[in-house]
Amino acid sequence: MPDVNPRFDGQRVLADLNALRAIGAFKTGVHKPTFSEPHLRSLDWLAARLPEAGLTAAIDGIGNVLGSSAKAGPKLLAGSHLESQNQAGWLDGPLGVIYALEAARVINTDPSIDGAVEVAAWCDEEGHFGQFLGSRSYVGAVTEAEIDAARDRSSDCTMRQALHDAGFAGRPRLHAAPGRHIGYLEAHIEQGDTLESGQLKIGVVTSIVGIWQYRITFTGAQNHAGTTRMAIRKDAGLALARFCVAIDDSFPAVCGPRTVWTTGRITLDPGAPSIIPGRAEMLFQIRDDNPAVIARLEEHLQRMAAELTARGGCSAAVERIRTGAPAMMHQPFQDAIEAASAARADGKSVRMPSGAGHDAQILATIMPAAMLFVPSIGGISHHWTENTDDVDIVTGADVYVETCRRLLAGAAAR
Amino acid sequence: MPDVNPRFDGQRVLADLNALRAIGAFKTGVHKPTFSEPHLRSLDWLAARLPEAGLTAAIDGIGNVLGSSAKAGPKLLAGSHLESQNQAGWLDGPLGVIYALEAARVINTDPSIDGAVEVAAWCDEEGHFGQFLGSRSYVGAVTEAEIDAARDRSSDCTMRQALHDAGFAGRPRLHAAPGRHIGYLEAHIEQGDTLESGQLKIGVVTSIVGIWQYRITFTGAQNHAGTTRMAIRKDAGLALARFCVAIDDSFPAVCGPRTVWTTGRITLDPGAPSIIPGRAEMLFQIRDDNPAVIARLEEHLQRMAAELTARGGCSAAVERIRTGAPAMMHQPFQDAIEAASAARADGKSVRMPSGAGHDAQILATIMPAAMLFVPSIGGISHHWTENTDDVDIVTGADVYVETCRRLLAGAAAR
């Protein structure tokens, strides 16, 4: 095995990423919501690049870009997404797509390698219209009715209208051909500081954590903020604040080593400065890769709510509104990433779960799937300041291409 | 002095209040926002009644209804408002207007009484378009520019458009004629449970509390709710929740005996379930009739915010956005209400501050002003279930008319 793959070109990877950054630029990041003009232009840009890697490009009826190879031998599916969160970073999505493109360029044009990398850009991983609609469509988990009902969470535009405006209406949706791929590989920035703080270069993802989401509702008595004495109030907003603090105080003793929990939204009803809130609601999320931990925490939440209600005053109700089972990454693929890191990144890798959701968790439902992470500076993500050192981007690409090579070689040898 | 005033008619008072309830009825209350069709119909209804009390009716350029008397002798200004909060109660406003109408009917048509009661319905006391725009216009405190800028807080319709649609555009705004009135009297439901719980019939208002309002802003670091470890988070929403709880725990030791405080609205930014809030904001209000108490509490708030910021993590900033000085009610008028309560309500009265704002605080800036309260069942207000027992409504009206008679008699005797 050569120390350097002469066909791998780190500068080409950086140039491609910067080309995508220039489409829909926002400060040092991008603003590229699903089906926005810059997003559509990015899809076209990718489709135009794919032939360089010997791939036939198609954009399907849900906006997935797929490149297929006629080369003989095993096929590895590889990719990520091109749209962004609003006013967000330049690497979340494009990094994994360009790594896949580079791997396809290196491998598919090399007659000495048996097999090919097929590139995918899954539409709407960022959830402007739903949850993983592109990759879920590919694995056959999206009905026409779900698309009928989908709306842009910012503009309220229907997905049907957006697909029509993009020129995708009426196109067939492409689905995975059973047995075609040996598996799926996705690269992503870490979106956390584990790699950076440990001076590591590659995260070998072991699992993608499940997300459990709850609506916790507090009911008190709406009344006048000037005339209602403090002693007789049933302030639902205050009950909510106390509940938030109690969660934060008590969860550490009940949670697992990597559990995270977040109150992302609070609504007081009616939300007027002169009215004591009669009702309050919080959206609360727990992530862990161990369902037993989640079960324990959910039971704890329910007990807290029951105790609050039993004390009189306000009542609390905990309603689970989203359940996401964790996805385990394929063990032999993890080994391949680790081996490639040993060869190309001085072994500076660590096995770690992903706290964020990714298309890989969807692909994992129908084929072996794996992910590798590169460091993200300051752990920032979903913000335009998100960034990764160019050197780390190139190292990650090198490890990624080497991983693809090893996975195809292993499959071809069987 | 007769035990019963033969001209006073409690059943007429109840009939009038029910006639107004039937205009814009919502469940057992009303939905009568400022300049809505039912509100405008209510203004017309009142204007049509005023001649029965010997008054010439006018509706001016800001929607105030004013009845003026040509009768000789001292004049007492009396009234309240006719619009309601959204989906709110039937008595908040109309009670004071109908008491004033009844007093005018009894007194103005009685040649044995020197002087007259002039009736007013102040527009928009409920603040759909601003703060006390009708009564503030009457005392000369509203500029044309303020009207230009005013918008309905629910529909965003401009006040100019609403005035035009109501047919009031271009009419002059009527202002107080200096020296015309000996003072102003307003009746209202208590909007609290002091009278009911003490089995009292009349509240003699000593002062209308001031309202101080604050925007308290927390700044942390926005980040991904899945990938950011708990230990390194700067969650602005959690900082806000802890601040709310700290206020509630520490204020009782610093506040006055009747201070009330309320967090009416909480906003987390960006408010998404999967993003740690980087910024959070609460609207916080304090009411008290003692500015020294407010000053102490404001200092306490600022110290809490400074301490939070000094601890690192999130920072907090307290910004005062509204200052309302308390209004003291005229002492001799309070004495007159108390004497009338002794004569007509078995002395079942108590002196008490008003925790809510009322037009009387605006009139108090240019003339002696006073208020009397009647009991409200369960202390409920700003809700359609708001109510007062018919017997208490009639008793209150009797005391009100008697108070007007005594105030005019006192003025005529000087």
Interface residues (C-beta under 8 A of the other chain):
Chain A: E190 Q191 G192 D193 T194 V209 I211 Q213 Q222 N223 H224 A225 G226 T227 T228 R229 M230 I232 D235 G237 L238 L240 A241 R242 C244 V245 D248 P252 R258 T259 V260 W261 T262 T263 G264 R265 I266 T267 L268 G271 A272 P273 S274 I275 I276 P277 L283 Q285 R287 S354 G355 A356 G357 G379 I380 S381 H382 H383
Chain B: E190 Q191 G192 D193 V209 I211 Q213 Q222 N223 H224 A225 G226 T227 T228 R229 M230 I232 D235 G237 L238 L240 A241 R242 C244 V245 D248 P252 R258 T259 V260 W261 T262 T263 G264 R265 I266 T267 L268 G271 A272 P273 S274 I275 I276 P277 L283 Q285 R287 S354 G355 A356 G357 G379 I380 S381 H382 H383
